[in-house]
Amino acid sequence: DQQVKQNSPSLSVQEGRISILNCDYTNSMFDYFLWYKKYPAEGPTFLISISSIKDKNEDGRFTVFLNKSAKHLSLHIVPSQPGDSAVYFCAASAASGNTPLVFGKGTRLSVIA
Amino acid sequence: KAGVTQTPRYLIKTRGQQVTLSCSPISGHRSVSWYQQTPGQGLQFLFEYFSETQRNKGNFPGRFSGRQFSNSRSEMNVSTLELGDSALYLCASSLAGQGSYNEQFFGPGTRLTVL
């Protein structure tokens, strides 16, 4: 049973446009969500996080939106740059319950110049 | 501050052998978690160690084991290797561990190939 789902395996976006990566979760106990970026031959790098008490968190070009009622979160990258081309993983945990992070399978973003 | 380091970076073994992977966390981090990444499967949680104690365990067979030392360095061992164990093994460290509002920092991973 996949508790964190990234339904789009890949996404292509033109440089300068907005990239929107989506993530759905099923476990209503999840209250902490993170996005990681991964380049080939490197470990994932933390991008941005959001706790369930917020519905939006922004850091430079990256914004994460959380819709608790829909159990859905999204990562917006504006403007997209070629260096953003990577695999993006969504992760969630029930931080108050001492449970490990659960990762989605990732979305490969390609930003075309 | 130095990041998470993993050794070796690449490893080739044959079926039936055993392997030990090593992870050094960021200085001051007491939690080390291990993940397996295979193509199309995302990151599958193996186990977490915190202050030398296994605190969480994922759904992997007993051939996968680990330990943590007093300096927070961790090792992961896989015995009786199978072809399906070929994967990227990632180690992540964090200050307060899984189940707390803090991010994990990943190492570059060890690419294990089982022939």
Interface residues (C-beta under 8 A of the other chain):
Chain A: P9 Y32 L34 Y36 A41 E42 G43 P44 T45 F46 S49 S51 F89 A91 S93 A94 A95 S96 G97 N98 T99 P100 L101 V102 F103 G104 K105 G106
Chain B: V4 Q6 S33 Y35 G40 Q41 G42 L43 Q44 F45 E48 R55 N56 G58 L90 A92 Q98 G99 S100 Y101 E103 Q104 F105 F106 G107 P108 G109
